[in-house]
Amino acid sequence: MKTFFHFILASIVILIAVGCSQAIPGVRATGSPPSNQPGAEGQAGGTTFSRPEGGGMAQGRQGGTFAPGKVEGTPMAGRPNITPGSGRQAGTPLPGRPFGVEPTIQVTPAPPPTTIALPFPVPSTSQKSLSPSWVVRQVRSIVFDQPAGLAVGQDGTLWVTNIGNNRIYHLDGSGNSLGWWGGSSVIIDSARPESGLFNEPWAIAIGSDRTLYVADTWNHRVQKFNLDGVVLLDWGLPGLEKRPNQMFTPRGVAVNAQGVVFVSDAGNQRIVAYTSIGKYLGETAGAGSQPGQLDEPAGLWVNEEGKVFVADAWNRRVQVFSFQSDGKFLSEKSWQVDGWTMKSLEYRPYLCGSNGKLYLTDPEQNRVMIYSPQGEKLKVLDLNAAGVYPNGKATGIACDSEGGVWVSLMSANALVYLRPE
């Protein structure tokens, strides 16, 4: 079924390799329109996808005709409105310019942090080492529209991707909005989407050089920004032939200490490694259930030793790779996950690590599972049972330096912060 699904998607996307840089195929630096196009004007035709009533997943991801969408809120200070038809919606920020503070966006007051005893069984061997009580802080903001990817900066601030309105939000440690950038741009008539705009950005990561990498999922590319929201470059062309410069629905992104960027190329069932400027380095073995193979990879996390942890979603396992200097991936271990039971086309699991523990989201069951790096199940934090946004679809996750985790609840348009008491 999923092979047919990917085939149908691929048949709609017109695979014309446009916008290639001179040095690296599929890479485009900011400010450089595709060589065979008259410029950025008209690339997206001033249109975007429309979302069905009731908060469903975004439509129009496969190209074709799109209904004009509405960007909520007001433009940031110092940014002019853009004339409709320029490939951007009026009122959205310009790519390539620093984002600013948007005072009209405020966080909806949330209940004060509460301590709840999560009555979940854990193995007797770990009962003494884990506290049964966790502090839960709920953050629900009017800015959220299907929050997905999360990343915590060195200063403790949080970056959040929203797939519903195609924005990146920057929040302080309490969940207050510091600013945003983005807007909608999609592939229409084979025209490459505009840099700095998105079509369902599912994941985000922060590099050691203090740059941000965003998996622009349904534009089939990765975009790179500085921390002020200035787009630096993007790379990736849509395709299912598994060429080095191709991607199809990248779902995850992570960066190691050396600046190697790892991307979950879900549609091509692989993890691909790139340099920080988008040069291809290597990839995993391909689709399947054998060691080293993947089936719908989603979340990625790289530990201090450089090991790459992959949420191998439809194989229902975590797989751990080491990345070799020659570009090869070596599968070191894997373990089955007590979850991820549904092959959902709407939600994907993500993971992060901190203080010797690995945290996995389980969207369909709205919970966070805690494992050791060796695959021992330690604890399950069931948000449904705890009464924390029941059926909120816990999806994105990011660990901070204090031992806490941020979790995005896509269907609840909310975030929660969890930490052991």
C-alpha positions as CSV (number, residue, x, y, z in Angstrom):
1,M,0.0,0.0,0.0
2,K,2.7,2.5,0.9
3,T,4.7,1.7,-2.2
4,F,1.6,2.4,-4.3
5,F,1.0,5.6,-2.2
6,H,4.5,6.8,-2.9
7,F,4.2,5.9,-6.6
8,I,1.0,7.9,-7.0
9,L,2.7,10.9,-5.3
10,A,5.7,10.5,-7.6
11,S,3.6,10.4,-10.7
12,I,2.1,13.8,-9.9
13,V,5.3,15.5,-9.2
14,I,7.0,16.6,-12.4
15,L,10.7,15.7,-12.0
16,I,12.4,18.6,-13.7
17,A,15.8,19.4,-12.2
18,V,15.7,23.1,-11.9
19,G,17.6,25.6,-9.9
20,C,20.8,23.6,-9.6
21,S,23.9,25.4,-8.4
22,Q,27.1,25.2,-10.4
23,A,28.9,23.3,-7.7
24,I,26.3,20.9,-6.2
25,P,23.3,19.6,-8.1
26,G,20.1,20.6,-6.4
27,V,21.6,23.2,-4.2
28,R,20.5,26.8,-4.5
29,A,22.0,29.7,-2.6
30,T,19.8,32.6,-1.4
31,G,19.0,35.2,-4.0
32,S,19.8,33.0,-7.0
33,P,16.7,32.2,-9.1
34,P,16.8,29.0,-11.1
35,S,18.8,29.4,-14.2
36,N,16.0,28.5,-16.6
37,Q,13.4,30.7,-14.9
38,P,12.9,34.4,-15.2
39,G,13.3,34.9,-11.4
40,A,11.4,34.3,-8.3
41,E,8.4,36.2,-9.5
42,G,5.5,33.8,-10.3
43,Q,7.2,30.7,-9.0
44,A,4.3,30.0,-6.7
45,G,1.8,32.2,-8.4
46,G,0.6,33.9,-5.1
47,T,-1.3,30.7,-4.2
48,T,-0.9,28.1,-1.5
49,F,-2.6,25.0,-0.3
50,S,-5.9,25.2,1.6
51,R,-6.6,23.1,4.7
52,P,-10.0,21.5,5.1
53,E,-12.3,22.6,7.8
54,G,-11.8,20.9,11.2
55,G,-8.0,21.2,11.2
56,G,-7.2,18.3,9.0
57,M,-3.8,17.7,7.3
58,A,-2.8,20.2,4.6
59,Q,-4.0,19.5,1.2
60,G,-2.5,20.2,-2.2
61,R,0.9,18.7,-1.4
62,Q,1.1,16.9,-4.7
63,G,0.9,19.9,-7.0
64,G,-1.9,21.0,-9.3
65,T,-4.4,23.7,-8.5
66,F,-4.3,25.3,-5.1
67,A,-6.9,27.5,-3.4
68,P,-5.6,30.8,-2.1
69,G,-4.8,30.4,1.6
70,K,-4.9,32.9,4.4
71,V,-1.9,33.8,6.5
72,E,-3.1,34.8,10.0
73,G,-1.7,37.6,12.0
74,T,0.1,40.7,10.9
75,P,3.5,41.1,9.2
76,M,6.5,41.7,11.4
77,A,7.7,45.2,12.0
78,G,9.7,46.6,9.1
79,R,8.5,44.2,6.5
80,P,6.3,45.4,3.7
81,N,3.4,43.5,2.3
82,I,4.1,41.6,-0.9
83,T,2.1,42.0,-4.0
84,P,-0.1,39.0,-4.7
85,G,1.2,37.1,-7.6
86,S,4.9,37.4,-6.7
87,G,5.0,33.9,-5.4
88,R,4.3,34.9,-1.8
89,Q,1.1,35.8,0.0
90,A,0.5,39.4,1.0
91,G,1.4,40.0,4.5
92,T,4.0,37.2,4.9
93,P,7.6,37.9,5.8
94,L,10.2,38.2,3.1
95,P,12.8,35.4,2.9
96,G,16.4,36.4,3.5
97,R,15.6,39.1,6.1
98,P,15.8,38.8,9.9
99,F,12.6,38.1,11.6
100,G,11.3,40.4,14.3
101,V,9.2,40.5,17.3
102,E,5.5,40.3,16.6
103,P,3.7,41.9,19.6
104,T,0.2,41.0,18.4
105,I,1.0,37.3,19.1
106,Q,0.7,36.3,22.7
107,V,0.6,33.0,24.5
108,T,-2.8,32.0,25.8
109,P,-2.5,31.9,29.6
110,A,-2.0,28.3,30.7
111,P,-2.5,26.5,34.0
112,P,0.4,26.8,36.3
113,P,2.9,23.9,36.3
114,T,1.5,21.0,38.2
115,T,3.1,17.9,39.6
116,I,1.3,14.7,38.6
117,A,2.1,11.1,39.7
118,L,2.0,9.1,36.5
119,P,0.8,5.7,37.5
120,F,2.5,3.6,34.9
121,P,4.3,0.3,35.5
122,V,8.0,0.2,34.9
123,P,10.4,-2.7,35.1
124,S,11.3,-3.5,38.8
125,T,15.0,-3.1,38.0
126,S,14.4,0.6,37.1
127,Q,11.7,1.5,39.6
128,K,14.2,2.8,42.2
129,S,16.1,4.9,39.6
130,L,13.1,6.8,38.2
131,S,10.8,9.1,40.1
132,P,7.1,8.4,39.6
133,S,6.3,12.2,39.6
134,W,6.9,14.5,36.7
135,V,6.3,18.3,36.5
136,V,4.1,19.1,33.5
137,R,3.9,22.6,32.0
138,Q,1.2,23.1,29.4
139,V,1.7,25.7,26.7
140,R,-1.2,26.4,24.3
141,S,-0.8,29.4,22.0
142,I,-2.9,31.0,19.4
143,V,0.1,30.9,17.1
144,F,0.2,27.1,16.9
145,D,-1.3,25.4,13.9
146,Q,-0.3,21.7,14.0
147,P,3.1,22.2,15.7
148,A,5.5,19.4,14.7
149,G,9.3,19.7,14.8
150,L,11.1,21.0,17.9
151,A,14.7,22.0,18.6
152,V,16.2,23.5,21.8
153,G,18.9,26.1,21.5
154,Q,22.0,26.5,23.7
155,D,20.3,29.4,25.4
156,G,17.3,27.3,26.3
157,T,14.9,28.9,23.8
158,L,12.8,26.7,21.6
159,W,12.2,26.5,17.8
160,V,8.9,25.1,16.6
161,T,7.8,24.2,13.1
162,N,4.1,24.6,12.3
163,I,2.9,22.5,9.3
164,G,-0.6,24.1,9.3
165,N,0.6,27.7,8.6
166,N,4.1,26.9,7.3
167,R,5.9,29.0,9.9
168,I,8.9,28.6,12.2
169,Y,8.3,30.1,15.7
170,H,11.0,31.0,18.2
171,L,9.8,30.8,21.8
172,D,11.4,31.6,25.1
173,G,11.8,28.9,27.9
174,S,8.3,29.7,29.1
175,G,6.7,29.3,25.7
176,N,6.3,33.0,24.9
177,S,6.7,33.9,21.2
178,L,9.9,35.8,20.3
179,G,9.2,35.9,16.6
180,W,8.5,33.9,13.5
181,W,9.2,33.6,9.8
182,G,8.0,31.6,6.9
183,G,4.8,31.3,4.8
184,S,3.6,29.0,2.1
185,S,5.2,28.2,-1.2
186,V,4.5,25.0,-3.2
187,I,5.7,23.2,-6.3
188,I,3.4,24.3,-9.2
189,D,4.0,23.4,-12.8
190,S,7.5,22.2,-12.0
191,A,8.6,25.6,-10.7
192,R,10.9,25.4,-7.8
193,P,9.3,26.8,-4.5
194,E,10.7,30.0,-3.1
195,S,13.5,29.8,-0.5
196,G,12.5,30.7,3.0
197,L,8.9,29.5,2.5
198,F,7.5,26.0,3.2
199,N,5.1,23.3,2.5
200,E,4.7,21.3,5.7
201,P,8.1,21.7,7.5
202,W,8.1,18.6,9.7
203,A,11.5,18.8,11.5
204,I,14.2,21.2,12.6
205,A,17.7,20.9,14.0
206,I,20.4,23.2,15.2
207,G,24.0,22.8,14.1
208,S,27.1,23.4,16.2
209,D,27.7,26.5,14.0
210,R,24.4,27.9,15.3
211,T,22.5,27.5,12.1
212,L,19.1,25.9,11.6
213,Y,18.2,23.1,9.2
214,V,14.5,22.6,8.3
215,A,13.1,19.5,6.6
216,D,10.7,21.2,4.2
217,T,8.8,18.0,3.7
218,W,6.3,18.5,0.8
219,N,8.7,20.7,-1.1
220,H,11.2,17.8,-0.9
221,R,14.2,19.8,0.3
222,V,16.2,21.0,3.2
223,Q,16.6,24.7,4.0
224,K,19.3,26.3,6.1
225,F,18.9,29.5,8.1
226,N,20.8,31.5,10.6
227,L,19.3,32.1,14.0
228,D,17.8,35.4,12.8
229,G,15.7,33.6,10.2
230,V,17.8,34.6,7.2
231,V,17.7,31.8,4.7
232,L,21.2,30.8,3.6
233,L,20.6,28.0,1.1
234,D,18.4,25.1,0.2
235,W,19.0,21.8,-1.5
236,G,17.0,18.8,-2.8
237,L,14.9,18.0,-5.8
238,P,11.8,15.8,-5.8
239,G,12.2,12.3,-7.0
240,L,12.0,8.6,-6.2
241,E,15.0,7.4,-8.2
242,K,17.2,7.8,-5.1
243,R,19.8,10.0,-6.8
244,P,22.1,11.9,-4.5
245,N,20.3,15.3,-5.0
246,Q,16.8,13.8,-4.8
247,M,14.4,13.7,-1.8
248,F,10.8,12.7,-1.4
249,T,9.0,13.8,1.8
250,P,12.0,14.3,4.1
251,R,10.7,13.8,7.6
252,G,13.6,14.3,9.9
253,V,16.9,16.2,10.2
254,A,19.9,16.1,12.6
255,V,23.4,17.4,12.7
256,N,26.5,15.9,14.3
257,A,29.4,17.8,15.9
258,Q,31.4,17.9,12.7
259,G,28.5,19.6,10.8
260,V,27.3,16.5,8.9
261,V,23.6,16.9,8.2
262,F,21.5,13.7,8.3
263,V,18.1,13.7,6.6
264,S,15.3,11.1,6.8
265,D,14.4,10.7,3.2
266,A,11.2,8.9,4.0
267,G,9.8,8.4,0.5
268,N,13.1,6.8,-0.6
269,Q,13.4,4.8,2.6
270,R,16.9,6.0,3.5
271,I,19.0,8.3,5.6
272,V,21.2,10.6,3.6
273,A,24.3,12.4,4.8
274,Y,25.3,15.8,3.5
275,T,27.8,18.4,4.2
276,S,26.6,21.7,5.7
277,I,26.4,23.1,2.2
278,G,24.3,20.3,0.8
279,K,27.1,18.1,-0.8
280,Y,26.1,14.4,-0.8
281,L,28.3,12.1,1.4
282,G,26.5,8.8,1.6
283,E,23.3,6.9,2.5
284,T,21.9,3.8,4.2
285,A,21.2,0.5,2.5
286,G,17.7,1.1,1.3
287,A,14.2,-0.2,1.9
288,G,13.4,-3.3,3.9
289,S,13.4,-4.9,7.4
290,Q,16.9,-6.3,7.5
291,P,19.7,-4.6,9.6
292,G,20.6,-1.4,7.9
293,Q,17.4,-1.2,5.9
294,L,14.5,1.2,6.7
295,D,10.8,1.5,6.3
296,E,9.4,5.0,6.6
297,P,12.2,6.6,8.7
298,A,11.1,9.7,10.6
299,G,12.8,11.2,13.7
300,L,16.6,11.4,14.0
301,W,18.9,12.1,16.9
302,V,22.7,12.1,17.1
303,N,24.4,11.5,20.4
304,E,27.7,12.9,21.7
305,E,29.6,9.9,20.1
306,G,28.1,10.6,16.7
307,K,25.8,7.6,16.7
308,V,22.7,8.2,14.6
309,F,19.4,7.1,16.2
310,V,16.6,6.6,13.7
311,A,12.9,6.2,14.3
312,D,12.4,3.3,11.8
313,A,8.6,3.9,12.1
314,W,7.0,1.2,10.0
315,N,9.5,-1.4,11.1
316,R,8.5,-0.5,14.6
317,R,12.0,-0.2,15.8
318,V,14.8,2.1,16.7
319,Q,17.9,1.6,14.7
320,V,21.4,2.9,15.6
321,F,24.0,3.7,12.9
322,S,27.6,4.8,13.0
323,F,28.6,7.1,10.1
324,Q,31.9,6.3,8.6
325,S,34.4,8.7,7.0
326,D,34.0,7.1,3.6
327,G,30.2,7.9,3.7
328,K,29.0,4.5,4.7
329,F,26.5,3.8,7.4
330,L,27.1,0.8,9.7
331,S,24.0,-0.5,11.5
332,E,25.2,-1.2,15.1
333,K,22.0,-2.3,16.8
334,S,18.3,-2.0,16.8
335,W,15.3,-2.9,19.0
336,Q,11.6,-3.3,18.7
337,V,9.5,-0.5,20.1
338,D,6.4,-1.3,22.3
339,G,4.3,1.1,20.2
340,W,4.1,2.6,16.7
341,T,1.4,0.0,16.0
342,M,-0.3,2.0,13.2
343,K,1.2,2.8,9.9
344,S,-0.2,6.3,10.0
345,L,0.0,8.5,7.0
346,E,-0.7,11.6,9.1
347,Y,1.6,11.3,12.1
348,R,5.2,10.2,12.6
349,P,7.3,9.4,15.7
350,Y,10.3,11.4,16.7
351,L,13.1,11.0,19.3
352,C,15.7,12.8,21.4
353,G,18.2,11.9,24.0
354,S,19.4,13.4,27.3
355,N,21.2,12.2,30.5
356,G,21.6,8.6,29.3
357,K,18.0,8.2,28.2
358,L,16.2,8.1,24.9
359,Y,12.8,9.6,24.6
360,L,10.4,8.5,21.8
361,T,7.0,9.9,20.9
362,D,4.1,7.6,20.1
363,P,1.6,9.8,18.4
364,E,-1.4,7.5,18.0
365,Q,-1.3,6.6,21.7
366,N,-0.3,10.1,22.8
367,R,2.6,9.1,25.0
368,V,6.3,9.4,25.5
369,M,8.3,6.2,25.9
370,I,11.7,6.2,27.7
371,Y,14.4,3.7,26.8
372,S,18.0,3.3,27.6
373,P,20.5,3.7,24.7
374,Q,20.8,-0.1,24.7
375,G,17.1,-0.6,24.1
376,E,15.8,-1.3,27.7
377,K,12.4,0.1,28.2
378,L,12.4,2.2,31.3
379,K,9.1,4.1,31.5
380,V,6.0,5.3,29.6
381,L,4.5,8.7,30.1
382,D,0.9,8.3,29.0
383,L,-0.5,11.8,28.5
384,N,-4.0,10.4,27.9
385,A,-4.1,8.7,31.3
386,A,-2.6,11.8,32.9
387,G,-5.4,14.0,31.4
388,V,-2.9,16.1,29.5
389,Y,-4.5,17.0,26.2
390,P,-6.1,13.5,25.6
391,N,-5.6,12.3,22.1
392,G,-3.3,15.3,21.4
393,K,-1.0,13.2,19.1
394,A,2.4,13.6,20.7
395,T,4.7,14.0,17.8
396,G,7.8,16.2,17.9
397,I,10.2,16.1,20.8
398,A,13.3,17.9,22.0
399,C,15.5,17.4,25.1
400,D,17.0,20.2,27.0
401,S,20.1,20.4,29.2
402,E,18.0,20.2,32.4
403,G,16.7,16.7,31.8
404,G,13.3,17.9,30.6
405,V,11.6,17.3,27.3
406,W,9.4,19.5,25.1
407,V,6.7,17.6,23.2
408,S,4.4,18.9,20.4
409,L,0.8,17.8,20.4
410,M,-0.2,18.2,16.8
411,S,-4.0,17.7,17.0
412,A,-4.2,19.8,20.2
413,N,-2.2,22.7,18.8
414,A,-0.2,22.7,22.0
415,L,3.2,22.0,23.6
416,V,4.0,20.3,26.9
417,Y,7.2,20.4,28.9
418,L,7.9,17.4,31.0
419,R,10.6,16.9,33.6
420,P,11.2,14.5,36.4
421,E,10.6,16.1,39.8
